[in-house]
Amino acid sequence: MRSENTLFVGGPLDGRVLPVLLGMTGQPPKTYEVPVPNDDGRPPTVHVYRRAPGRVGRLGLPHGWKYTYDPEGTPGRGDRGLKWPWSKPGSGRAG
């Protein structure tokens, strides 16, 4: 699998560049979750980062990606859920 060095902005990983695995389309995932363990036995705190375009070139096209910290981000499936074209919102069927 390929990976790409990606910049993290804000949050506990501010300024770090980490290798992120790329998907089948050659892009990193839309969200990146970082679990941080707690010392008192509670479940780990999960920090959520959202993918954003990296630097923009002269023609206005993005070159690479970066992750920006989302303090209100909810861990879990987020926007990674499957969206089937034949499933309508509110139809009662799990898609």
N, C-alpha and C positions, 0 to 999 in steps of 0.2 A: 504494500500500500504506500501511496505517496503521502508526504506531509509537507507543510509549508510553515515557515517561521512567521508567526503572527504577533503583532503588537497588541498589548492589553492596556486600556486607558481607564483610570479610575479604580476605586475599590482596593482590595488587598493586593492585587497583582499589577498595580499601576507602574507603567514603564518597563515591564518585563516583556521579553520576546520569547515565546514558547512554540515548539513544533506542534501543529494541529493537524490531525489526519484529515485528508480530503475525501469527499464522497465520490460517487461514480461520475458525477458531472464535473469534477475537478474543483469544486468549491468547498470551503469549510462549512460545518453546520451553522444554522441560523442562530442557535443559542449554544452557549458553553457554560456548564455548571461546575463550580468548584466547591466540593464539600470540605469544610474545615471542622475537624473534631473538637469537641468540648472536653475540658478536663474533669467536669463534675458528673459525667455519666449521661448527660442529656444527649439526644440525637444530634448529629453534626449540623452545623449551620451551613446552608447552601447559598453561595453567592452566584448570581446569574449575570452573564455577559451576553450582549446582543451583537451580532455581526453588523458592521457598517463598512462602507467603501473606504479604502485606504486613501493614499494621496491621489489627487486628481491631476492628470496631465494637461498639457496645453490645449488639447482638443476637447477637454471636459470629460474624458473617459477615465474611470477609476483604474488604478494600478494596484492590484492586491486588495487585501482586506485588513481590518483591525476589529477588535472587540471593545465595546464600550460598556462600562458597568451600569447595570440597571438595578438601583436599590430596591425598587418595588417589584422586581421580577419574581414570578412564582416558579419554583422548581417543579419538575415533573414533565409531562408531555408538552406543555406549552403550545407552540405553533407547529410542532412536529407531527401532529396527528394526521392520519390518512384522510384524504378528502375524496370520496368516491363520487363520480359525476352522476350516478343514478340515485344517490341518497339525497333527499330533500331535508332542509332543516325542519325539525319538529315532526318528522314522520314517525318517530317512536322506534325506529330500527337502529341498531348500533351498526355503524359503517365501518 
